[in-house]
Amino acid sequence: MKEYIDGVVQIGDAISSLSPKAQWVCYENDIDRIEWTDDSIPQPSNAEIEAEVKRLQSQYDALQYQRDRIYPPIGDQLDEIYHNGIDEWKKTIKAVKDAHPKP
């Protein structure tokens, strides 16, 4: 999934999703300031763009728990298993999962 600037889906993200090969310019993330520079691909309507922004933002927000689950690097995990055993490693992983449960 694409990462969005500050976790916010922009107008351009929606246009790119709806018309990936189109050429356009969007000024200041303003839906009323889109310059469509490619006549071979039809421009999505403002309603379609707004709906796509909402869909993409919802999709991004639904996976927040995955971005929050930051596990230790694999090398550190293997070190922990080697030095402390599987049970201690499981405690480390469980702590991350418990702190950020799936919705």
N, CA, C and O atoms as CSV, one atom per row, in Angstrom:
chain,resi,resn,atom,element,x,y,z
A,1,MET,N,N,0.843,-1.179,0.000
A,1,MET,CA,C,0.000,0.000,0.000
A,1,MET,C,C,0.882,1.233,0.000
A,1,MET,O,O,1.925,1.268,0.652
A,2,LYS,N,N,0.461,2.214,-0.720
A,2,LYS,CA,C,1.195,3.469,-0.803
A,2,LYS,C,C,1.135,4.198,0.540
A,2,LYS,O,O,0.098,4.207,1.203
A,3,GLU,N,N,2.237,4.797,0.926
A,3,GLU,CA,C,2.252,5.651,2.114
A,3,GLU,C,C,1.898,7.067,1.675
A,3,GLU,O,O,2.365,7.533,0.636
A,4,TYR,N,N,1.090,7.736,2.449
A,4,TYR,CA,C,0.644,9.081,2.122
A,4,TYR,C,C,1.337,10.094,3.012
A,4,TYR,O,O,1.680,9.787,4.154
A,5,ILE,N,N,1.544,11.283,2.507
A,5,ILE,CA,C,2.186,12.349,3.269
A,5,ILE,C,C,1.346,12.634,4.504
A,5,ILE,O,O,0.167,12.975,4.402
A,6,ASP,N,N,1.962,12.492,5.667
A,6,ASP,CA,C,1.280,12.708,6.953
A,6,ASP,C,C,0.012,11.861,7.083
A,6,ASP,O,O,-0.896,12.219,7.833
A,7,GLY,N,N,-0.056,10.746,6.361
A,7,GLY,CA,C,-1.207,9.858,6.466
A,7,GLY,C,C,-2.478,10.390,5.842
A,7,GLY,O,O,-3.566,9.887,6.123
A,8,VAL,N,N,-2.355,11.408,4.990
A,8,VAL,CA,C,-3.541,12.016,4.384
A,8,VAL,C,C,-3.530,11.763,2.878
A,8,VAL,O,O,-2.544,12.038,2.194
A,9,VAL,N,N,-4.624,11.243,2.385
A,9,VAL,CA,C,-4.780,11.013,0.951
A,9,VAL,C,C,-5.066,12.355,0.281
A,9,VAL,O,O,-5.913,13.118,0.745
A,10,GLN,N,N,-4.364,12.636,-0.799
A,10,GLN,CA,C,-4.500,13.893,-1.527
A,10,GLN,C,C,-5.356,13.679,-2.789
A,10,GLN,O,O,-5.596,12.546,-3.207
A,11,ILE,N,N,-5.798,14.775,-3.373
A,11,ILE,CA,C,-6.557,14.741,-4.626
A,11,ILE,C,C,-5.752,13.990,-5.701
A,11,ILE,O,O,-6.303,13.167,-6.432
A,12,GLY,N,N,-4.477,14.276,-5.785
A,12,GLY,CA,C,-3.624,13.636,-6.792
A,12,GLY,C,C,-3.538,12.129,-6.620
A,12,GLY,O,O,-3.450,11.394,-7.604
A,13,ASP,N,N,-3.563,11.664,-5.375
A,13,ASP,CA,C,-3.544,10.223,-5.129
A,13,ASP,C,C,-4.799,9.567,-5.717
A,13,ASP,O,O,-4.737,8.491,-6.311
A,14,ALA,N,N,-5.921,10.235,-5.538
A,14,ALA,CA,C,-7.185,9.703,-6.052
A,14,ALA,C,C,-7.197,9.708,-7.578
A,14,ALA,O,O,-7.637,8.741,-8.200
A,15,ILE,N,N,-6.716,10.793,-8.181
A,15,ILE,CA,C,-6.680,10.859,-9.649
A,15,ILE,C,C,-5.764,9.767,-10.192
A,15,ILE,O,O,-6.109,9.092,-11.162
A,16,SER,N,N,-4.605,9.593,-9.574
A,16,SER,CA,C,-3.670,8.554,-10.018
A,16,SER,C,C,-4.273,7.162,-9.881
A,16,SER,O,O,-4.009,6.281,-10.699
A,17,SER,N,N,-5.077,6.970,-8.854
A,17,SER,CA,C,-5.731,5.677,-8.662
A,17,SER,C,C,-6.812,5.443,-9.721
A,17,SER,O,O,-6.943,4.340,-10.252
A,18,LEU,N,N,-7.579,6.485,-10.020
A,18,LEU,CA,C,-8.669,6.362,-10.994
A,18,LEU,C,C,-8.178,6.318,-12.435
A,18,LEU,O,O,-8.728,5.591,-13.262
A,19,SER,N,N,-7.143,7.094,-12.733
A,19,SER,CA,C,-6.624,7.205,-14.105
A,19,SER,C,C,-5.097,7.172,-14.075
A,19,SER,O,O,-4.448,8.203,-14.248
A,20,PRO,N,N,-4.523,5.983,-13.854
A,20,PRO,CA,C,-3.076,5.889,-13.642
A,20,PRO,C,C,-2.208,6.396,-14.795
A,20,PRO,O,O,-1.068,6.794,-14.558
A,21,LYS,N,N,-2.698,6.395,-16.012
A,21,LYS,CA,C,-1.870,6.802,-17.151
A,21,LYS,C,C,-2.153,8.225,-17.621
A,21,LYS,O,O,-1.543,8.701,-18.579
A,22,ALA,N,N,-3.067,8.892,-16.955
A,22,ALA,CA,C,-3.447,10.243,-17.364
A,22,ALA,C,C,-2.376,11.255,-16.982
A,22,ALA,O,O,-1.571,11.031,-16.078
A,23,GLN,N,N,-2.391,12.367,-17.694
A,23,GLN,CA,C,-1.486,13.480,-17.406
A,23,GLN,C,C,-2.331,14.656,-16.937
A,23,GLN,O,O,-3.283,15.062,-17.603
A,24,TRP,N,N,-1.967,15.191,-15.787
A,24,TRP,CA,C,-2.753,16.253,-15.179
A,24,TRP,C,C,-1.887,17.019,-14.188
A,24,TRP,O,O,-0.793,16.586,-13.827
A,25,VAL,N,N,-2.401,18.165,-13.759
A,25,VAL,CA,C,-1.765,18.962,-12.712
A,25,VAL,C,C,-2.879,19.390,-11.764
A,25,VAL,O,O,-3.947,19.828,-12.193
A,26,CYS,N,N,-2.609,19.257,-10.472
A,26,CYS,CA,C,-3.571,19.708,-9.462
A,26,CYS,C,C,-2.866,20.740,-8.600
A,26,CYS,O,O,-1.838,20.447,-7.989
A,27,TYR,N,N,-3.407,21.929,-8.549
A,27,TYR,CA,C,-2.791,23.014,-7.801
A,27,TYR,C,C,-3.342,23.074,-6.381
A,27,TYR,O,O,-4.554,23.107,-6.170
A,28,GLU,N,N,-2.425,23.087,-5.408
A,28,GLU,CA,C,-2.740,23.253,-3.988
A,28,GLU,C,C,-3.775,22.251,-3.474
A,28,GLU,O,O,-4.573,22.573,-2.594
A,29,ASN,N,N,-3.757,21.045,-4.023
A,29,ASN,CA,C,-4.689,19.990,-3.602
A,29,ASN,C,C,-6.143,20.464,-3.657
A,29,ASN,O,O,-6.958,20.092,-2.813
A,30,ASP,N,N,-6.453,21.276,-4.646
A,30,ASP,CA,C,-7.786,21.867,-4.805
A,30,ASP,C,C,-8.495,21.170,-5.959
A,30,ASP,O,O,-8.042,21.231,-7.102
A,31,ILE,N,N,-9.591,20.520,-5.660
A,31,ILE,CA,C,-10.327,19.758,-6.676
A,31,ILE,C,C,-10.834,20.655,-7.805
A,31,ILE,O,O,-11.075,20.176,-8.914
A,32,ASP,N,N,-10.995,21.931,-7.537
A,32,ASP,CA,C,-11.452,22.862,-8.572
A,32,ASP,C,C,-10.293,23.458,-9.367
A,32,ASP,O,O,-10.507,24.284,-10.255
A,33,ARG,N,N,-9.062,23.039,-9.049
A,33,ARG,CA,C,-7.898,23.571,-9.767
A,33,ARG,C,C,-7.091,22.427,-10.383
A,33,ARG,O,O,-5.871,22.354,-10.234
A,34,ILE,N,N,-7.794,21.550,-11.069
A,34,ILE,CA,C,-7.148,20.442,-11.767
A,34,ILE,C,C,-7.061,20.801,-13.244
A,34,ILE,O,O,-8.059,21.170,-13.864
A,35,GLU,N,N,-5.878,20.692,-13.790
A,35,GLU,CA,C,-5.661,20.952,-15.213
A,35,GLU,C,C,-5.390,19.599,-15.872
A,35,GLU,O,O,-4.355,18.977,-15.632
A,36,TRP,N,N,-6.310,19.161,-16.686
A,36,TRP,CA,C,-6.210,17.872,-17.374
A,36,TRP,C,C,-5.448,18.092,-18.672
A,36,TRP,O,O,-5.937,18.799,-19.554
A,37,THR,N,N,-4.275,17.512,-18.810
A,37,THR,CA,C,-3.428,17.771,-19.979
A,37,THR,C,C,-3.406,16.611,-20.957
A,37,THR,O,O,-2.570,16.572,-21.860
A,38,ASP,N,N,-4.308,15.679,-20.787
A,38,ASP,CA,C,-4.351,14.490,-21.637
A,38,ASP,C,C,-5.787,14.268,-22.091
A,38,ASP,O,O,-6.636,13.843,-21.308
A,39,ASP,N,N,-6.052,14.560,-23.360
A,39,ASP,CA,C,-7.414,14.417,-23.878
A,39,ASP,C,C,-7.775,12.982,-24.233
A,39,ASP,O,O,-8.945,12.687,-24.478
A,40,SER,N,N,-6.799,12.088,-24.265
A,40,SER,CA,C,-7.078,10.710,-24.667
A,40,SER,C,C,-7.708,9.881,-23.540
A,40,SER,O,O,-8.254,8.804,-23.784
A,41,ILE,N,N,-7.629,10.388,-22.314
A,41,ILE,CA,C,-8.212,9.680,-21.168
A,41,ILE,C,C,-9.235,10.608,-20.522
A,41,ILE,O,O,-8.905,11.741,-20.171
A,42,PRO,N,N,-10.470,10.142,-20.363
A,42,PRO,CA,C,-11.502,11.017,-19.794
A,42,PRO,C,C,-11.195,11.378,-18.336
A,42,PRO,O,O,-10.719,10.553,-17.555
A,43,GLN,N,N,-11.481,12.622,-18.003
A,43,GLN,CA,C,-11.252,13.098,-16.644
A,43,GLN,C,C,-12.361,12.582,-15.725
A,43,GLN,O,O,-13.540,12.690,-16.061
A,44,PRO,N,N,-11.992,12.018,-14.558
A,44,PRO,CA,C,-13.039,11.613,-13.609
A,44,PRO,C,C,-13.782,12.853,-13.096
A,44,PRO,O,O,-13.221,13.948,-13.039
A,45,SER,N,N,-15.026,12.665,-12.732
A,45,SER,CA,C,-15.807,13.779,-12.184
A,45,SER,C,C,-15.314,14.117,-10.781
A,45,SER,O,O,-14.625,13.321,-10.144
A,46,ASN,N,N,-15.677,15.306,-10.311
A,46,ASN,CA,C,-15.307,15.690,-8.947
A,46,ASN,C,C,-15.878,14.702,-7.929
A,46,ASN,O,O,-15.218,14.373,-6.943
A,47,ALA,N,N,-17.091,14.235,-8.165
A,47,ALA,CA,C,-17.717,13.270,-7.255
A,47,ALA,C,C,-16.922,11.959,-7.228
A,47,ALA,O,O,-16.734,11.363,-6.167
A,48,GLU,N,N,-16.461,11.522,-8.392
A,48,GLU,CA,C,-15.659,10.297,-8.448
A,48,GLU,C,C,-14.329,10.484,-7.718
A,48,GLU,O,O,-13.870,9.584,-7.014
A,49,ILE,N,N,-13.720,11.641,-7.888
A,49,ILE,CA,C,-12.444,11.927,-7.222
A,49,ILE,C,C,-12.650,11.975,-5.711
A,49,ILE,O,O,-11.871,11.385,-4.962
A,50,GLU,N,N,-13.682,12.666,-5.260
A,50,GLU,CA,C,-13.960,12.762,-3.823
A,50,GLU,C,C,-14.251,11.387,-3.226
A,50,GLU,O,O,-13.795,11.081,-2.124
A,51,ALA,N,N,-15.001,10.564,-3.941
A,51,ALA,CA,C,-15.297,9.211,-3.458
A,51,ALA,C,C,-14.023,8.376,-3.373
A,51,ALA,O,O,-13.867,7.571,-2.455
A,52,GLU,N,N,-13.120,8.566,-4.322
A,52,GLU,CA,C,-11.859,7.810,-4.323
A,52,GLU,C,C,-10.945,8.267,-3.185
A,52,GLU,O,O,-10.257,7.449,-2.574
A,53,VAL,N,N,-10.937,9.568,-2.902
A,53,VAL,CA,C,-10.165,10.067,-1.756
A,53,VAL,C,C,-10.669,9.390,-0.484
A,53,VAL,O,O,-9.870,8.914,0.322
A,54,LYS,N,N,-11.978,9.346,-0.300
A,54,LYS,CA,C,-12.563,8.720,0.889
A,54,LYS,C,C,-12.238,7.232,0.946
A,54,LYS,O,O,-11.916,6.708,2.012
A,55,ARG,N,N,-12.321,6.552,-0.190
A,55,ARG,CA,C,-12.029,5.119,-0.224
A,55,ARG,C,C,-10.566,4.845,0.136
A,55,ARG,O,O,-10.270,3.970,0.949
A,56,LEU,N,N,-9.661,5.604,-0.480
A,56,LEU,CA,C,-8.238,5.412,-0.208
A,56,LEU,C,C,-7.889,5.754,1.241
A,56,LEU,O,O,-7.087,5.064,1.869
A,57,GLN,N,N,-8.500,6.831,1.773
A,57,GLN,CA,C,-8.228,7.211,3.164
A,57,GLN,C,C,-8.739,6.139,4.118
A,57,GLN,O,O,-8.074,5.805,5.099
A,58,SER,N,N,-9.911,5.607,3.830
A,58,SER,CA,C,-10.471,4.541,4.666
A,58,SER,C,C,-9.591,3.298,4.636
A,58,SER,O,O,-9.356,2.663,5.664
A,59,GLN,N,N,-9.111,2.963,3.452
A,59,GLN,CA,C,-8.213,1.819,3.289
A,59,GLN,C,C,-6.922,2.046,4.083
A,59,GLN,O,O,-6.438,1.139,4.760
A,60,TYR,N,N,-6.376,3.245,3.997
A,60,TYR,CA,C,-5.148,3.590,4.730
A,60,TYR,C,C,-5.391,3.525,6.245
A,60,TYR,O,O,-4.598,2.938,6.981
A,61,ASP,N,N,-6.484,4.129,6.699
A,61,ASP,CA,C,-6.791,4.165,8.132
A,61,ASP,C,C,-7.020,2.774,8.704
A,61,ASP,O,O,-6.657,2.506,9.850
A,62,ALA,N,N,-7.618,1.889,7.919
A,62,ALA,CA,C,-7.919,0.534,8.393
A,62,ALA,C,C,-6.669,-0.269,8.706
A,62,ALA,O,O,-6.734,-1.249,9.448
A,63,LEU,N,N,-5.546,0.126,8.158
A,63,LEU,CA,C,-4.305,-0.616,8.373
A,63,LEU,C,C,-3.346,0.087,9.335
A,63,LEU,O,O,-2.158,-0.232,9.381
A,64,GLN,N,N,-3.871,1.045,10.104
A,64,GLN,CA,C,-3.020,1.779,11.044
A,64,GLN,C,C,-2.339,0.831,12.036
A,64,GLN,O,O,-1.165,1.012,12.360
A,65,TYR,N,N,-3.067,-0.171,12.516
A,65,TYR,CA,C,-2.477,-1.080,13.495
A,65,TYR,C,C,-1.235,-1.772,12.930
A,65,TYR,O,O,-0.294,-2.051,13.673
A,66,GLN,N,N,-1.222,-2.049,11.637
A,66,GLN,CA,C,-0.037,-2.674,11.036
A,66,GLN,C,C,1.157,-1.733,11.059
A,66,GLN,O,O,2.284,-2.165,11.298
A,67,ARG,N,N,0.918,-0.453,10.813
A,67,ARG,CA,C,2.021,0.507,10.844
A,67,ARG,C,C,2.515,0.728,12.267
A,67,ARG,O,O,3.689,1.033,12.473
A,68,ASP,N,N,1.629,0.579,13.256
A,68,ASP,CA,C,2.012,0.760,14.649
A,68,ASP,C,C,2.789,-0.431,15.211
A,68,ASP,O,O,3.564,-0.283,16.156
A,69,ARG,N,N,2.580,-1.593,14.632
A,69,ARG,CA,C,3.262,-2.799,15.116
A,69,ARG,C,C,4.697,-2.808,14.606
A,69,ARG,O,O,4.983,-3.304,13.516
A,70,ILE,N,N,5.573,-2.259,15.399
A,70,ILE,CA,C,6.978,-2.213,15.006
A,70,ILE,C,C,7.721,-3.262,15.819
A,70,ILE,O,O,7.964,-3.095,17.014
A,71,TYR,N,N,8.072,-4.338,15.145
A,71,TYR,CA,C,8.800,-5.425,15.793
A,71,TYR,C,C,10.296,-5.124,15.774
A,71,TYR,O,O,10.774,-4.365,14.931
A,72,PRO,N,N,11.034,-5.727,16.713
A,72,PRO,CA,C,12.489,-5.564,16.672
A,72,PRO,C,C,13.046,-6.125,15.356
A,72,PRO,O,O,12.449,-7.023,14.761
A,73,PRO,N,N,14.180,-5.600,14.908
A,73,PRO,CA,C,14.797,-6.140,13.689
A,73,PRO,C,C,15.030,-7.656,13.825
A,73,PRO,O,O,15.260,-8.158,14.925
A,74,ILE,N,N,14.969,-8.357,12.720
A,74,ILE,CA,C,15.063,-9.820,12.740
A,74,ILE,C,C,16.367,-10.295,13.385
A,74,ILE,O,O,16.378,-11.315,14.073
A,75,GLY,N,N,17.455,-9.569,13.170
A,75,GLY,CA,C,18.728,-9.946,13.797
A,75,GLY,C,C,18.627,-9.921,15.314
A,75,GLY,O,O,19.136,-10.813,15.992
A,76,ASP,N,N,17.968,-8.893,15.846
A,76,ASP,CA,C,17.774,-8.801,17.298
A,76,ASP,C,C,16.858,-9.913,17.797
A,76,ASP,O,O,17.063,-10.453,18.885
A,77,GLN,N,N,15.859,-10.249,17.007
A,77,GLN,CA,C,14.954,-11.339,17.398
A,77,GLN,C,C,15.711,-12.665,17.459
A,77,GLN,O,O,15.531,-13.449,18.390
A,78,LEU,N,N,16.553,-12.906,16.463
A,78,LEU,CA,C,17.326,-14.151,16.457
A,78,LEU,C,C,18.309,-14.190,17.619
A,78,LEU,O,O,18.517,-15.242,18.223
A,79,ASP,N,N,18.913,-13.053,17.932
A,79,ASP,CA,C,19.803,-12.973,19.094
A,79,ASP,C,C,19.046,-13.316,20.374
A,79,ASP,O,O,19.540,-14.061,21.221
A,80,GLU,N,N,17.850,-12.767,20.502
A,80,GLU,CA,C,17.046,-13.040,21.697
A,80,GLU,C,C,16.713,-14.520,21.807
A,80,GLU,O,O,16.778,-15.094,22.894
A,81,ILE,N,N,16.361,-15.131,20.701
A,81,ILE,CA,C,16.077,-16.573,20.716
A,81,ILE,C,C,17.324,-17.337,21.138
A,81,ILE,O,O,17.243,-18.241,21.971
A,82,TYR,N,N,18.463,-16.991,20.583
A,82,TYR,CA,C,19.714,-17.697,20.884
A,82,TYR,C,C,20.094,-17.547,22.362
A,82,TYR,O,O,20.463,-18.522,23.018
A,83,HIS,N,N,19.998,-16.308,22.881
A,83,HIS,CA,C,20.458,-16.053,24.243
A,83,HIS,C,C,19.409,-16.343,25.311
A,83,HIS,O,O,19.754,-16.736,26.425
A,84,ASN,N,N,18.129,-16.153,24.983
A,84,ASN,CA,C,17.079,-16.255,26.014
A,84,ASN,C,C,16.038,-17.328,25.745
A,84,ASN,O,O,15.216,-17.616,26.615
A,85,GLY,N,N,16.054,-17.922,24.567
A,85,GLY,CA,C,15.100,-18.983,24.250
A,85,GLY,C,C,13.827,-18.458,23.598
A,85,GLY,O,O,13.540,-17.261,23.602
A,86,ILE,N,N,13.092,-19.384,23.051
A,86,ILE,CA,C,11.856,-19.077,22.324
A,86,ILE,C,C,10.808,-18.422,23.228
A,86,ILE,O,O,10.107,-17.504,22.801
A,87,ASP,N,N,10.700,-18.886,24.465
A,87,ASP,CA,C,9.655,-18.341,25.341
A,87,ASP,C,C,9.847,-16.855,25.607
A,87,ASP,O,O,8.864,-16.115,25.646
A,88,GLU,N,N,11.071,-16.397,25.790
A,88,GLU,CA,C,11.329,-14.968,25.998
A,88,GLU,C,C,11.050,-14.179,24.716
A,88,GLU,O,O,10.504,-13.077,24.758
A,89,TRP,N,N,11.435,-14.764,23.575
A,89,TRP,CA,C,11.155,-14.118,22.287
A,89,TRP,C,C,9.648,-13.953,22.100
A,89,TRP,O,O,9.189,-12.899,21.661
A,90,LYS,N,N,8.876,-14.996,22.432
A,90,LYS,CA,C,7.418,-14.927,22.306
A,90,LYS,C,C,6.853,-13.803,23.162
A,90,LYS,O,O,5.906,-13.131,22.754
A,91,LYS,N,N,7.426,-13.590,24.352
A,91,LYS,CA,C,6.960,-12.507,25.223
A,91,LYS,C,C,7.191,-11.149,24.567
A,91,LYS,O,O,6.341,-10.262,24.649
A,92,THR,N,N,8.339,-10.990,23.918
A,92,THR,CA,C,8.658,-9.728,23.242
A,92,THR,C,C,7.658,-9.456,22.116
A,92,THR,O,O,7.132,-8.349,21.996
A,93,ILE,N,N,7.402,-10.468,21.301
A,93,ILE,CA,C,6.470,-10.316,20.173
A,93,ILE,C,C,5.054,-10.091,20.683
A,93,ILE,O,O,4.325,-9.261,20.140
A,94,LYS,N,N,4.659,-10.819,21.719
A,94,LYS,CA,C,3.312,-10.679,22.286
A,94,LYS,C,C,3.099,-9.266,22.836
A,94,LYS,O,O,2.004,-8.715,22.720
A,95,ALA,N,N,4.136,-8.681,23.430
A,95,ALA,CA,C,4.005,-7.324,23.964
A,95,ALA,C,C,3.671,-6.323,22.847
A,95,ALA,O,O,2.849,-5.426,23.036
A,96,VAL,N,N,4.310,-6.485,21.691
A,96,VAL,CA,C,4.020,-5.598,20.548
A,96,VAL,C,C,2.586,-5.824,20.071
A,96,VAL,O,O,1.849,-4.868,19.827
A,97,LYS,N,N,2.197,-7.084,19.941
A,97,LYS,CA,C,0.842,-7.407,19.472
A,97,LYS,C,C,-0.211,-6.901,20.456
A,97,LYS,O,O,-1.246,-6.375,20.046
A,98,ASP,N,N,0.055,-7.063,21.771
A,98,ASP,CA,C,-0.907,-6.608,22.778
A,98,ASP,C,C,-1.045,-5.086,22.792
A,98,ASP,O,O,-2.130,-4.556,23.032
A,99,ALA,N,N,0.065,-4.388,22.533
A,99,ALA,CA,C,0.029,-2.928,22.528
A,99,ALA,C,C,-0.729,-2.376,21.322
A,99,ALA,O,O,-1.262,-1.268,21.369
A,100,HIS,N,N,-0.773,-3.159,20.237
A,100,HIS,CA,C,-1.423,-2.708,19.000
A,100,HIS,C,C,-2.284,-3.838,18.423
A,100,HIS,O,O,-1.916,-4.437,17.412
A,101,PRO,N,N,-3.424,-4.134,19.055
A,101,PRO,CA,C,-4.270,-5.237,18.560
A,101,PRO,C,C,-4.955,-4.890,17.252
A,101,PRO,O,O,-5.144,-3.724,16.907
A,102,LYS,N,N,-5.316,-5.938,16.541
A,102,LYS,CA,C,-6.082,-5.738,15.322
A,102,LYS,C,C,-7.447,-5.169,15.709
A,102,LYS,O,O,-8.005,-5.540,16.742
A,103,PRO,N,N,-7.980,-4.278,14.892
A,103,PRO,CA,C,-9.292,-3.690,15.229
A,103,PRO,C,C,-10.409,-4.708,15.129
A,103,PRO,O,O,-11.568,-4.378,15.379
